[in-house]
Amino acid sequence: MKLPQLFSSPRSPQSGRADESPASTGEHDSKPNDNQLDLFGLTHPGNVRTENQDHFLVGTVHPEVVVHETSLTNTARLPLRGQRLATMLLVADGVGGLDAGSEASRLAAEAITEYVSSTLRCYHTAGTSGDQVFFDALRAAALKAHETVSVESAVRGDIRMATTLTLGIVVWPWLYVVQVGDSRAYLCCDGKLRQVTRDQTMAQDLVDEGVLQQDRVAESPFHHVLSSAIGGSSAVPVVTRIDVRGVSPVVLLCSDGLTKHVSAHEIEQHILGIHSSEELCRALLELALQRGGSDNITLVVGRVKASAPVG
């Protein structure tokens, strides 16, 4: 991604919600348990850059009891960690000179994680008629990360630092994706891959305005120029909700260091042939490196072992 235009005058915010209606799939409706989850992530500087400005995080969210004092003699038998509330996948691709991009993506990842663990308290609304509360909370988390990076930039003397943010949170059976920038989230379900996110770049804006054809985006000089970024002049978080029930669902998040070299069709073919999330990440990384590895490359994958659904 590139810095030009990113720190110019802000664009007007647009609508921040998109969602799909649920589709009951019978045998795939059941929420998988924790030991069925197959989660993995990795990051690599690539073949050209000396510094890696990407950060990622993969985790699960649980209620937990912390015992400080008790008369009970065997606390190991107590069910102190509750049932999983959510699964969390995050990719942040930093923008800026020297270490500014790396700091921006680190700060954003930390701010999101802190928000999810301490502030986000409305998982029970996910998928219900009142889940606008959850949408609003996810947007608030992204804007909190934007504030954190912007403040740090000001403290450093208005140094230019920003980052993309793609956050996936699965609250069974829903995948919520928060998008700022041009990292991507994909969902492969029932053997078909779809891109969940929209690239927030100047080139994609031109496509949406009817000025540029979609098949010419890759040739545009604005292809990797961000129109929205955490820490930039404009951060417009868009939240998308998708029902993930189906056959062998796989959620993949990545920085543009992967998609510069590997097509969506190739990602789909690799997903359909893999046996683990780690295998998928390493195979796609190797393919991107073989084709030049011109940027930092980050991938995170969430899937469910055997034939159960993702959650």
N, C-alpha and C positions, 0 to 999 in steps of 0.2 A: 504494500500500500504506500501512498505518497502523501506528503504534507501539504502541497499547494491547495489553496481554497479551504482547507480544513479549519484554519484559524481565522477566516474572514468573517464577515457579518453573518449572524445566524439565519438559517432558513426557518420558515414558519413550520411549527410542529404539525404532523399529520395524525390521522387516526392510529391508535396503538393497539387494536385488537382484531384478531381473525380467529375463527374457530370452525370446526367440523362437527356435524351431528354424530352421535354415537351409533354404532351398528353392532347389535348383539351377535356374537359368533358362537354361542353354545359352549362347546367344550373348552374354548379359549377364554372364557369369562373369568375364571378363577385367578385370584392374585397369587403369584409365585412367592414362595418363602425365601428367606435370606440366602440359604445355601444353594438355591437355584440360580442366583444372579452370577453372571460372568462379566466383570467390569475390568477395564484396563485402559491405560493412557500412556503416552510417551511424547517426548519432544526432542527435536534434533536441530542443530544450527544450520544444517544444509551444507552444500559444497562450496559456497561462495562467501557467506558472511562469517565473520570471526566471533560475533556475539549472538547469543540466542535471546531475543526479546519477547518470546512467547512464554506464557504460563498456562497450566491446566490444573484441574482438580476433579477427582472422581470420588464420590462418597455416598453414604446413606444417612438419613436423618431419623433419629429415634428419640422418644421420651426416655429419660433415665433418672433413677434415684441414686443420689450420692450419699452413702452412709457415713456420717461423721462419728456418731457414738451409738452403741446399742448393747443391750444385755444378751442378745442372741449369740449363741456360740458358733454358729456355722452360717455366716452370711453368704458363703459361696453358693448355698442352695437357693438363695433368694433370686427371683426373676427381676433383677434390678434394671435391666435394659428392656424397654417395651418393644412392641411390634413396630416394624419399620413404617414410618409415615411417608417417606419419600426417598427417591433416588436422585442424586444431583450430579450433573456433568457440566463442566465449564471449560471454555477455551477463551483466552485473551491474547491478542496479537498486538504487541506494542508498536507505537509510532514515535519516532523522535531520534535526534542525534545522540551520540555517546551512549550513556546508560539510561537516558530519559525514557525511551520506549519500554525497556525492561522494567523500570521502576513503575511506570504507568500501569502495565499489565499486572504486575505484582500487587500494587495497591488496589486495583479493581477486584482482583480475585480475592484478596483478603477482606475487602469491604463487603463483597457479596456473601462470602462465607460467614462473616460475623453477623450480617443481617439475617441470613437464613437460620443460623443457630440461636440467635437471641431475640430477634424482633418479629420474624415471620411466624404468626401464631394461628393462621386461618386455613390450615390444610383441610379441615373438615368441610370447608365450603367448596373445595375443588369438585367440579363436575355437577354441582347443584345449581338451582335457579339463582342462588345468591353468590355464585362464584365471581361476580364482578369485584367483590372484595379481594379475592385472590389475585385477579388480574391487576388491580390497583396496587397491591402489595408488591408484586413482582416488578412493576414499573418503578415503584418507589425504591426498590433495592437497586435497580440500575441507576437511578438518578442519585442515590446516595453514593454509589461508586463514582459517578461523574463529579459530584461535589468534592469527594476525597481527592481525586486526581487534580481537579482544578485548583483546589487550595494548595496542594503541594507545588504545583506549577508556579503559583503566585509567590509562595515562600522562597522558591528558588530564583526569584527575579523574573517571573513570567517566561521561563524557559518553555519551549514548545514540547509538550509531552501529551500523548493520548494513546488510546488503545481501542481495539475492537472488543466486543463482549458478546459471546454466544453462550447462553445458559439454558440447559435443559433440566427440567424437574419433572419426574414422573410420580404422580400421585394416582395410583392405580384406579381406573384404567386409562388415565389421561396423561399425555405428554404436553407440558407447557414449555414453550421455547421463548426466551427473551432475546431479541436481536438488536444489536447496535453495531454497525460496521459491515465488513464483508467476510468475516469468518462464516462458516456454514454449518447447518444442521440438516442431516438426512435421516429419513426413516425408511427402512426396507421391511415390508410386511407382505405376506402372501406372495413372496417371490418378486415383488416390484419395488423399485427404489423411487423415492420422490424427494425433492429438495423442499424442506419445510420453510426455510428462511428466504428472504429477499435481500440481495446485496444492496447495501446502502452506499452506493457509489454515484458519482456524477454521470457515468455512462448509463447506469440503470435508470437514473432520473430522466435522462434524455429519451430512453426507450419508452418510459411511462408517459412522457409528454408527446410521443409520436414523432420525435425529431430523428431518432436513430433506430435502425432495424435491430432486432434482437440478435440476429446472426452476424452482426457487425460489431458487437460489443467487444470481443476479444481484440479487435484491431484498433479500437478507440484509444487515444492518448489519455482518456479519462477513466479507463477500465479499472484502475486500482486507486483512483483518487476518491477518498472518502467524503461523503456529504453529511455523515453523522458518525460521531465517535465519542467515546467516554473521554472527557478532558478537552475535547475540541470546542469550537464555538457553538456547535449544535449537537445535542445528544437526544435522539428521538427513539426511545425504546418501543419496539413493537412486540406484543405478546401474542403468540399463536397457540391454540389448543387443538390437539389431535387425539382421537381415540386410538390406542395402540393394540387393541385386541385383534388377534388374527394368528396366522400360522408363522412361526419363527420370526417375530419382530426383532429388528436390530436398530438401535439408535447410534448414529455416528456424528460426532462434531469434529470439525477440523479448521485449521487456519488456511489461508489462501496459498501457503507454501505447498500444500498438497494439490489443490485444484488447478494450479498453474501448469501442472505436469500430468495429472491423471484425470480422465474424463469421468462423468457420472456413470456412463455405461460400464467402464472398467471397475469402478467402485462397486457397482451392483454385481458384476461377475465374481469379484473377489469375495463379497459377502456370501453369495450363494454357495461358494466352494470352501468356506472356512469351517474350522472345528472349535475355535476359541477366539475370544476378543483379542488376546495377545497375538495370536497368529495373524489375524486380520490387520492389526496395527503395523506389525513388523513387515508384512508383505507389501502393504501400500507405501510405507516409508521407503522400503528398498526400491520400489518402482519409481518413486519420485526422485530419489537420489540418482538412479541410473539415467534418468532423463535430464539431469543437470542440477537438481537441488538448488535452485537459484535463490531461495528464501528459506527462512526458518520453517520447519514442518512440525505440526502438532496434530495429534489425533487422540480422541477418546471414544471408547465404544462401550455400550451397554447392551447386553443380550441375556437371554435366559438359557440355561443348559437344557439339554434334551428337547422335549417338544412343548414345554410350558411357555406362556406368554411373558413379556418384559414388564417390570414394575418397580 
